[in-house]
């Protein structure tokens, strides 16, 4: 995998830029943090070299100046909203994030419950946080938000919200997911700070779209593919073009809301500190791309992966056809097809040759490994074993797992646990390999190569079970599947 992004340059440049923005105001900046603070795997896939925890590491460079405020919507607490990638509720994720931040030496000042209108579950969550010693503040729903500016910027609007006590110059407002009220929290604080005579500032930190790349650059198109379910569209920032005669890229929601934001700024300060949505941003990622061709190719591959996720979702009923159609249009713009994913053809060819499901993996050095369905193993389990054997230099015809060691697991599955499928899944193969490693040097060697699977590309000729999907995810492999049930 070619490196296309200078992560160390990014950490240095980004932290310096945020410090400069703090100094533009009364040494008080509310920074809305969009996207994921760590585990930002989309960014690491489309910008090869970008560390998944780069934003968190950047923030750690500002740890002496920064405090974190976690925002969570009362309505999300009430309906037990789930984080799709982790499968946990937003309120549980708030507690997880607080532990993560504190574990990295970052100061978490408080939690704000937004859009509150008397939800009992929000009251219970507030009490739970207070018992843990975490300060909690309440922000209320405002009728006509965000367009009724005279009401919003008044004692009956932002003025009703509880003022969040903060002690540091940089206040990072983050949340478990979108729609949590991060921007409203920042603007409410600006109102309260202004009433206290403090000229605090607001800025927005989101990695995508990258404002100083072309509108149709593959990195920005990959962001559109990633947000196809949200109907986000990248567009030229018309306010920036008018103010500076410079073309920059933003996305539709920020452009649409900017006139309202500008009116709110004018109501609070008398004038707006920003002339465009781009002005509000502080993202330096576009300045740290060192190999544009590598990032372009990585982004094209991400668009294909997103396409497969969308069509698989149509097959299992979890996604709409509109999402897939939108990504198909992006693929046409880039002149790419699904077969441009290097693992697709080998998996389909092996499946056709064997008349059963098959899978293929591209190792980090470009080698392609395949796996077929057998009496003992499912295709993804066979692929995993074949890849580990190849990486550890074990001959293909050598059995790292003997049929005798697999048989008891099959008996357990079919005779005692009621499974109709005797073949081993990926997790069962790894457990069997671990048990065998106590007596087998080959099994030990194969097991030691598991970390080398991180970043490998996998394609299956059929949709895999949740068990196999999650295992590839935990191994760090990027998985796609044909939209076909086995």
N, C-alpha and C positions, 0 to 999 in steps of 0.2 A: 504494500500500500504506500503510495507516494504521499509525502507530507506536503500539505498546501497552506498550512497556517502556523504562524510563529506564536506559540502560546506565551512564552516568556515576555516577548515584546508587548503582547496584549495586556498581560497583568500590569506591567509598568505603565503603559500609556493610559489604560483605562482608569487606574487609581489616581494618576496625576490629573486626568481630565475632571474627575469627580471632585478632587480637592479644589481645582480652579473654579468649579461651579459653586461650591460652598462659599468661596471668598467673594463671589458676585453679590451675595446677600449679606444679611447681618449675622454672618457665621452660623446660619441655621438653614439647612436644606432638607426638605422632605422628598425622598427619592422613592418613587413608585417602582418596585421591582417586578417586572413581568416575566413570565416563563418560569423555568425551574432553576433554583439556586444551585442545586447539585444534581447529579444524574441527568445532565442535559445531553442525552444521547443523540437527539436529532442534530444538534450543533456539531457534535463530534463526528457524526457520519458525513455531513455535507461540507464541513471544514476540517479535513483530515489533519490532525495535529492539535486541534482544540480539545483540551482536557474536559471531560464531563463535569468536573467540579471547578472549572476555571473561574466562574463567577463567585463562588464561595471563597476560593483562594484569593481572588482580587479583594473581596470584602475584608478578608482577614488582614490584608495589608493596611486597611483603614480601621482596624479593630479598636484603636485607641480613641478614635473620633466617632465611631458608629454605635448606634443602638438599634435594635430591631423591634418593630411593632407588628404583631401578627393580626391580620384582619380575617374575620370569618362572618359570613352572612347568617343572621338568625333563621332565615328561611331554609338555608342549606342544612343547618342543624336540625330543624324541625322535620325535614323530609329525609334525613339520614343520607344525604348525598354522598356518593361513592367516588373515590379517585380511581379511575379506570385502570391505570397502570399498576396500582398497588392493591386494589381491592379492599381498601379500608375507608371508613367514613371520614368526612372532612374534619369533624371535631377530634377524632382519634389522630388524624394526621397533624393537627395543630400541636398536640402533645409530643408527637414523634419529632416534628421539626424543631420544637423548643429544645428537646434533648440533644438533637444533632448540632444545633447552633452552639449551645452551651458546651458541648463536648469539644467543639473546635475553638473554644475560648472567646466566642462572641457574646455580647451582652444583649439579652432579650429583656426589654423594659416592661412590656405589657401586651395584653391582648385586647382588641376592640371588637365588640360584637356589633355588626352593622345591620341596617335595614330592620331594626327591632320594632315590633309592634305587639309586644305582650306574649310572645311564644313561650310556653312553659318549658319546653326542652332547652331553650336558650337560657332561661333562668337557672335550670338545673346545671347546665354547663358552666355558667358563671360561678355558682357556688363551688363546683368541683375545682375550678381553677383557683379560686380564693383560698380553698383549703390547702392547695399546693403552694400557697404564698405568691401567686402570680397576680399582679394588679389587673383589673378588668374594667373597661370603659364601655359605655353604651352609646351608639349613634342610631338615631331614629329614622324611620321612613319619612320622606318629605313629599307632600302631595305635588304632583306636576313636575317631579324631578326627571330630567335635568333642565327642562326648558323654562320653567317659571322662575327666572333669575331673581326678580325682586323679592319673592318669598324665600328662595334658597339662601340668598345673602342677606339675612335679617335675623333678628333675635328669635323668630319663630321657625327659622330654617336651621342653618348651621349653628345658630346661637343656642338652640335647644340641646344640641349634642354636648356630651361631657367632654371637657378639655382634657386631652391626654398629656399628663405630666411627663416631660422628657428632659434629659440632662446633658445630652451631647449634641455637637453641631450637625452631625449627619444622622437623620432618622430614616431608616430603611423600612418601608411599609411593604410587606409581602403577605402571601396567602397560600392556602392549599391548592387553589385553582382559580379559574376565571369567574367573574361575576361576584367576587367576594367584597367589593366595595373599597378597593385600594385607593383609586383616584379620589373618590368622595371623601375618604378619610384624610388624605393629604390636603384637599381644598378646605375641608372643615377646620383643620389645624391652622391653615393660613389665615382664615377669618379670625380665629381666636387669638393667634399670635399678633395680628395687626391691631386688635382691640387692646392688647397689652403693650403696644408700642414697639413690637419686634417686626422688622421687615424680612420675614422668612421667605424662602424660595421653594419652588417646586420643580422637579425634573423627572423624566421618565427614562427607565433603563430597560430596554427590550432588545434582544439580539437581532430579531427578524421582524420585517424585512430589513435588509442592510441598506441604509439610506443613501450611501454613496457608491452603490453598484447600479448598473443599468436596470431598468424596470423588468426587462425580460432576461436578465442574467439567470442561469440555471439555479444558483443558490436561492434567489428570490422566488423562482418558480417552484422550487422544492418546498419553500415555506407555504406557498399557496396550496400545494398538494397536501401538506400536513394539516392544513386548516380547512380543507374542502368541505368538511361537515359543518363548519361554522359560517360558511358563505363569506369568508373574508376575501377581499380582492386587493392586490397591490395596485397602487396608482401613483401617478406623479402628484407631488404635493403642490396644489395650485397656489396656496398662500405663500410658500417659499419662492416659487417661480415669480410671482408678482412682486414680492418684496425685494428680492435680490437678483432676479433674472438668472437664477441657478436651478438646474433640474435636479431634484432629489426624489427619493422614493419613500412613500409611507403606505399605510393601509387604510381602507375605506372608513373604518370606525373612528380612527383618530382624526381623519380629515372631516368627517361629518360632524363630530362633536366639537371641533375647534372653535367655531363661532360662539358656541355656548360658553366654552372655557374662557375665551377672550372676554366675553361679557362679564363673567364671574370675576376675572382678574381686575377688570376695569371698575367693577362695583366695589371690590375690596380695596384696591390700591389707587384708584383714580386713572390708572393706565395699565396696559398689559406689558409684562416684561418680555413677551415673546410675540413674534410676528407670524409664526407658522408652527404647525405640529413638529416639524423637523427641529426647530429651535429648542423644543422642550426635551429632546432626546440627548443622551450622553454616550451613545454606543460607538465604540472605536474599532469594532471587529473588522470592518471593511479595510482599515488601514494596516491590518496585520496579515493579509493574504499574501503569501510569498510565491505561490505557484497557482496561478489562476486556472490553468488547464486541469490540474489535479482536483481542484475544488469543483470545477464544472462537471468533470466525469463522475465524481462522487455524488454530486447533486442529481445527475441524470439517473444514477442507480437508485437513489432514494425515491425519486418520482416513481420508478417501476415498482419498488417495494410498496409504496403507498397505494399504487394501483391494485396490486395483489391483495392487500389488506381490505381494500374497498370491495372488490369482487367476491372475496371470501365472505365478507359481511353480508352481501346480497344473498349469497347461498344459504347462510345460516339465519337470515332474517334480522340481523342486528344493525344493518345499515341500509341507506336508501340508494336507489339507482342514480340519483342526481349526483351524489359524491363521486361515483365511478365515472360518470359522463364527464364531469369537470376535469378529473385527472386525465382522462383520455384526451381531452382537448390540449392539456398541457404537454402530453407526450407528443401529440402531432406538431405543436409549436417547436418542439426540440428535435423532431424527426427521429424519435426513438420508439422501439416496439418492445414488447415483453421479452422476446427472444434475445434482446441485447443484454439481459442478465445472464451471466456466463454459466450459471448452474441450471438454467431452465432446460436447455436442449439435452444435456447428459442425463438428467432425471427422466425426461419423457422418453428418450431413446431406450434407456434401461428398462423402463416400465413396459414399453411396447415389446421389447425382446423377450421379457420374462412372462408377460401376460398377467402381471401383478403389480401392486404399488412399489415404487422405487423412489430413491432420494439421492441428491448429489450435494457435495460440499466443495467449495473452493477454499483451499488453505491459504494462508497469508502470503506464501511464495508463488501462488498462482496454480498450483497443482489441483486437479479435479479428482475427487474420490467419490465413488458411488456405493450404494447399498441396496440390496434387493430383499424382498420378502421371502422367508423360508419357514419351515415347520417350527423352528425354534425361536426365530427373531422377527419382529416387525422391521420394515425397511429402514426406519429412522434409527432403531437400535443397532441394526447391522451397519448402517452408515457410521454411527458413532464408534463402534468397535474397529471398523476398517480404517477410519481416520487416525485413531489412536495407535493402531499397529503401524501405519505408515509413518507417523511422526516419530515413533520410538524405534524404527528400523527393524521391526519384526516381520518375517516373511509372511506373505498373504495366506499360505496354506497351513500356518501354525495356529493351533487353537489356543488362544489365551483363556478361553472359557471352554471347558470340556462339556460335551452333551450331558455327562453324568452330573455336573454341578448345576446345570439348567433344569434338569428333570424335576428335582424336588420343588423348585419355585413354580413350575408349571402345575404340579400336583396341588400345591397350596392354592394357586389361583382358581383352578377349575373345580377341584373336589371340595375344598373347604370354604372358599370365598365367593363361589357362585359365578365366576367369570366364564363366559363362553369362548373367549379368545385365549388360547394357551400361549401365544407368542409373547415374548418379553418386550416391555416398553423400555424407553431410554433410562428411566430411573431404576428399574429392576436390573438392567444390565450393569449399571454402575455399582449397585449394591453387590451383585454377584462378583463383579471384578474386584471390589474392595475386599470381599471375603476370601477370594482366591489369592489375593496379593500376599497373604500371610505365608503361603507355601510356594508361590510361583514368582520367580524373578521376572519373567515376561509380563505377568500381570502388574507387578510393581512398576516396571518401566512404562507400560501403557498408561497406568493411572497417573504417573508423574507428568504426562504430557497434556493433561486436561487444561492447564492455563493457556496452552498454545492455541486452543480453539476460540479464544476471545477475539472477536472481529471477523471470524470466518463467515462466509455466505452459504446458506443452505436453501435448497428448494426441494419440495416434495410433490410427487405426481398426484397426491390426494390430500385432502384436508386432514390434519393430524388431530389426535385427541388433545384435550387440555393438558394432560400430564406431559406429553411430548413437547407441546408448544412451550410450556413453562420451563421445562428442563433446558431447551435450547436458549431460552431467554436468560436463565440463570447462568448458563455457560458463556453468555455474551455473544452468541451467534445471531446473525440477522436472518430470520426465517421467512420464507414465502411459500405458499401452497397453491396448487391448481384448485379452482373452485369446484371440486368434485368430492363427493362423499365416497368413502371406501365401501 
